[in-house]
Amino acid sequence: MKTKLERMERNEVALEIEVESDRLEQAMQKAYRKVVTKVSIPGFRKGKAPRQVLEAYLGKEVLFEDALEEVIPQAYEEAVKETQIEPVTQPKIDVVQIEDGKPLIFKANVIVKPEVKLGTITGLRVEVPKREVRDEDVEQRLEIMRNRYSKLIPAEEGTPAENGDVVNIDFKGFVDGEPFPGGMGEDYSLELGSNTFIPGFEDQLIGAVAGEEKEVKVTFPEDYHAEDLRGKEARFEVKVNQIQKRELTPLNDEFARDISEFDTLEELKADIRKKLEEEAEAQTEGMIRQDLVAKAVEQAETDIPEEMIENQLDLMVQRFEERLYYQGMRMEDYLQIAGITMEKMREDMRPQAERSVKENLVLETIAKQMGFKVSDEDFHRQIEKVAKEFGMEAEAVAPSLEGSRQRIEYGILLDKAVDYLREHAEVVFVEEQPDVPDVNEPEVKEEESGEGK
């Protein structure tokens, strides 16, 4: 087989592929054996007509068609490996020559990954805030845990609702005097101060008592997810069915024993501090790596094919649809509730898709330039990491992930490129004290929780 490669405009290449006549003849003979069993030719039993007779009866083009379906995909894949191009689209095939006794010649035009011209990838300087866990952070986490494992008890009759109370309500919403999708609910539990509803809604229920009916007026935010409701004024008819107050458990050793594996409150606090410190360290490291990738991408030069962006958008939409499915929602329902079209959703996702494509291209180029490879040890180490996250043994997880090996190895390769940026970076910690985000709490005994019971 012979292959000629010609680079066209931008990221398109043309492959001219010549396949030996013997190989074409083998495919023709195979096509004959397949077709002859399916047709009846006068004078011959089904499947027994000679090839020359079949060709005369149906036309040689029938065999050519079947033969090309076998030969062209195989020859194209071999040409891709030989030329080491990386296609991002399906090829456009044009048969140039197909005759008995002569080589098959066809052209394949395809869009390939673009070349990337890297900028500086060593000595990149990033500044990140120096994060420290304060006593207040530990106390705040304790209060969150205390609220989570509190008990809800009905408020005494006539007691007005306060921030932190859970109110059970029925509500009907109207815009311009008409009901709107998603604006109605019954037997809905809402914690006042949680900022779950439209801004201003919960504030107007403070002071209400059980059995009271209230009119609540709000204005939808300009960035509200349903486009047709943005900036609109709405009126809600609300009935307060019940008010519940939280009964908080005292913070003592008994509290620690009830919700965790620890015997004392001080041990629980120490564990919370440790986890907050680990999370702060992980988030700082994540910020460093993210900033380094952004700087490497900013300095790189490449011409991204539109097809790669569209492919990435397809992947993002697919993953989003899968998440919706596991939440029990269809894409059609989501689009209706959100008040957007699929075209609008893809448009909103486009900047992220472009960023992801360019990041991957830059990291791939770094990995290729540095000669990084993914070993079996790297792959199995990743399997062990995934298994640990799910609390399982690696042997139990491995079979289900083997089918995704190529995708997993690609991720490992990109991580190696980011590791390289990190190892050769200049990191400056600046004095700043941002809030430390919430982290995973110590393991607790779920059956001990009294919330909602």
Residue, then its C-alpha position, 0 to 999 in steps of 0.5 A: m500500500k502506498t500513501k501520499l499526504e498533502r496538507m491543505e488549508r488550515n488543518e485539512v489534509a488529503l491522503e491519496i491511498e493506493v491499495e494493491s490489486d491483489r487485495l482488491e481482488q480478494a475483497m471482490q471474491k469475498a463480496y461475490r461469496k456474500v452476494v451470490t447466496k442472496v440472489s436467484i439467477p435463472g439456470f442456476r441453483k441459489g448460491k451456485a452461479p459462477r462469478q462471471v455470470l453474477e457480474a453479467y446478471l447484476g453488474k460488476e458495480v455490486l461487487f465493487e460496492d461491497a469490496l470498497e466497504e471492506v477495503i477502504p476503512q482498513a486502508y484508511e486506518e493503516a494510512v492514518k497510522e503510517t502518516q501519524i496524523e490525528p483526525v478529528t472528523q470522519p474522512k470524505i472519501d473520493v474513489v479515483q480508480i477502481e478497475d480489474g487488475k489495477p490498484l484501487i486508488f482513493k483520496a481521503n480528506v480529513i480535518v486533523k488536530p492542529e499544531v501547537k506552538l508553545g510559549t514558556i512552560t518553565g518558570l511560570r510565576v503564580e500568586v496564591p493566597k496563603r490559607e490558614v485554618r482559624d478557630e472560627d472555621v472549626e467552630q463554624r463547621l461544628e455549628i453546621m454539624r450541630n444544625r444538621y443533626s438537630k431535631l425539628i419540633p413543631a412550634e407552639e401555636g401562634t409562634p411567629a416564624e424566625n430565621g432558621d425555622v422550617v416552614n411548611i407552605d403551599f404556594k401559587g405564583f403569578v406573573d402579569g396575573e397568570p400562573f407560570p411553570g414551576g410557580m406552584g407547590e404544596d406541602y413544601s418545606l422551606e428553611l427561612g434564611s437558606n436563600t433557596f427561593i427568589p431573593g426577598f421571598e423568605d424574608q416576607l415569611i418572617g413573622a408569619v404564624a401557622g395557618e396564616e395566608k400571606e401575599v408575597k411580592v418579589t422580582f425575578p433576578e436579571d440572571y434567572h435561569a428561565e429567560d422569560l421570567r428575568g426581571k419580571e415582578a411576581r406575586f405569590e399566594v402563600k399559606v403557612n401550614q406549619i412552623q418547626k424550630r430546631e432543637l440543638t444538641p449541646l456541644n459536648d462529648e456526648f454530641a461528639r460520640d453520637i455523630s462521629e467515631f470520637d469520644t470527646l469534643e476536642e478529638l472531634k475538633a482536632d479531626i475537623r481542623k485536620k480535614l479543613e487543613e487538608e482541603a485548604e491545601a488541596q484547593t490551593e494546589g488545585m488553584i496553582r495547577q489551574d493558573l499554571v495551565a491558564k498561563a501556558v495556554e495564554q502563551a501558546e499559539t494554535d488554530i483550533p478547527e471548528e469541528m473540534i469545538e463542536n465535538q467538545l460541545d457534543l461531549m459536554v451536552q451528552r455528559f450533562e444529559e447523563r447527569l440529568y438522567y440520574q436525577g430523574m429528568r429528561m433534557e426536554d424537561y430541563l430545557q422547558i423549565a430553564g426556558i432555553t433552546m438547545e441552540k442557546m444552551r450550546e451557545d452558552m457552553r461554547p466558551q468553556a468548550e473552546r477553553s477545554v479544547k485549547e487546554n487539552l491541545v497545549l497539555e498534549t503538546i507538552a506531554k509529546q515534547m517531553g516524551f511522557k508515556v503512560s505505563d501499566e503502573d500509572f494506569h493501575r495506580q489510577i485504578e487504585k485511586v478511583a477504587k479508594e474514592f468509592g471505598m472499594e477494592a481495586e480488583a473489583v473496580a478494574p474490570s468496569l474501567e478496562g473498557s475506558r482505558q484509553r480515556i483514563e490513560y489520556g487523562i493521566l498523560l495530561d496530568k503528567a504535563v500539568d505535573y511538569l508545569r508545577e515542578h518547574a513553576e515559581v509559586v508565591f504565597v501572598e498574605e490573604q485570609p479568604d474563607v476556607p470552604d466546607v469540606n467533608e465531615p468526619e464519618v457519622k452514624e446516619e441513623e443517629s440523625g434526628e433531622g426531619k423526624 
